[in-house]
Amino acid sequence: MSVPRDRYLEGATWEDWIERLGEEAWIWEERFRQARLGRHRADFQEVPTPRYVLCLFDPESTEGYESVPLIAKACDQAGSAGGVELRLFPYEESQDIARQYLTGERQALPLCVVFDDSWVQTGIFQPGPQAESGKEWKDRVLEGLLSALRGQSVSPWLAGRNLSARRWRQAERGG
């Protein structure tokens, strides 16, 4: 079962989220201003539109604080003007969506679900924790989101996640 369009519309836009944070919004706004698509910019502008991105996230987590402003910037600059709409759903307030997409123990957030204009789910993207360098992590986030927006079943972010996990295990073993 998909998330109904009316439930999606209950989510916060980026602007709504910033307004809701009040005085605490400055760090999120700064992250958004600093976010750059770099070599992915042209790819994001060629995304088929319209697309609707539902982003389930934990605002208290490092992953949320790091990923969500980058995801918001990518959606803002993707496709034709206004072609990719983002709605934010804090985890604690969105248990219905969490139950639908997260299995077993709570998985890493954020989790992005992409819909097309016919409200067909075209992709799911989950950046995972930031284990590698900032540039590698940023590229993994952007490439994964781009794949989900395009409706591609390929999961390029998994290779980076597995590589990061291997590096971490090697470091733990002293090798």
Secondary structure, DSSP 8 states (H G I E B T S, - for coil): ----HHHHTTSB-HHHHHHHHGGGGHHHHHHHHH---GGGHHHHHTS-S-EEEEEEE-TTSHHHHHHHHHHHHHHHHSTTTT-EEEEEEEGGG-HHHHHHH--SS---S-EEEEEETT--EEEEE------S-HHHHHHHHHHHHHHHHHT----HHHHHHHHHHHHHHHHHTT-
